[in-house]
Amino acid sequence: MSNKQTNIRILVVLMIVIGVGAITYATLLMTPQAKPMAGNIGSPFTLTNDRGQPITEKALFGHPSLVYFGYTHCPDVCPTTLYDMAGWFKALGPQGDSLKAYFFSVDPERDTPEIMHTYTGNFTDRITGITGDPKEMQKAIKGWRVYAKKVPSPDGGYTMDHTASVLLVDASGNLRGTIAYQEDAVVALQKIKNLLQ
């Protein structure tokens, strides 16, 4: 085999490796469950809290917050996450007095304020459920760059695919990081403590 043939083969292999790398990178960027980037995100919204009162994006200012997008018919991820949230509040004790938590419904067609209130109350009274007009909720979902998609189920109903991370929001309404689904409790608490500083 000549040097020219060897060089051509090496070049072809290199091009294949670069191509596969580029495709993998693009796929990761487009993955729906990708974590939102830190920084100034969110958008104006007018929704309803779990007590039937109007709530806007202004509720997220002036204190650190845990923000989570899910729904009450969720079979496992949402109840597990809200259970974890309740545990974080308990573990923080008085240190977490300034911390607020918001559970935005990605399924506002079924999640009424009453349903949200009962659901969040099963875990802790520290989580405020938020629901409202589906179009207005879409604004919040897109503004926070979370993923939510209705998926038909065999029984004729539907479930919701959605981002499973808890968003860590500072007192200025900026995203400071995320807590992954079922992240180690020690790591999660340290992230929250960093947010509280």
C-alpha positions, 0 to 999 in steps of 0.5 A: 500500500502506497503512502498516498493510499494510506493518507487517503484512508486516514483522511476518510477515517478522520472525516467519519470520526468528525462527522459522527462527533458533529452528529452526536453533539447536535443530537445532545443539543436538541435533546428535549431533556437537556438542562436549561442554561444558567442566566436570565430566563423566564417570561411574563405570565399571568396564571392562577395559584393553587388558592385561585389567586392570580399570580405573575412572574413577579412572584419569583422576585425578592427571594430564592425559589425552587421552580418545577414543571410537572403535572398531578397525573404524573405516575412517578417523577413528579411525586418523587420530586415533590417528596424530595422538595418537602425533604429539603425544606425539612432538612434546611429548617429555619435556614430555608425560611426565605426559600419558596417553591413553585410547581407549574403544571404542564397539564393545565387542562386537567390541573385545576387550582383545587387539584393542584392545592390538594396535590401539593398539600400532600407533600408540604405546605411550602410548595405553591401550585400554579396552573391556568390558561393553557396558552398562558402556561405555554408562555411560561414553559417556553420562557423557562426553556423547559420541555413538555409534550402531550403523549397519547396513551393506549387507553385513549388518554394521555401522559406528559413528557417533561423536563424532570429537573428542579430549577434554582432561581435567585432573588433577581429571577435568574436561573442559577442551576438545576437539581437533577431528578433523584440527585443525591440529597447531600448534593441537592441540599448544598446547591440549595444552600449555595442559592440561599447565600 
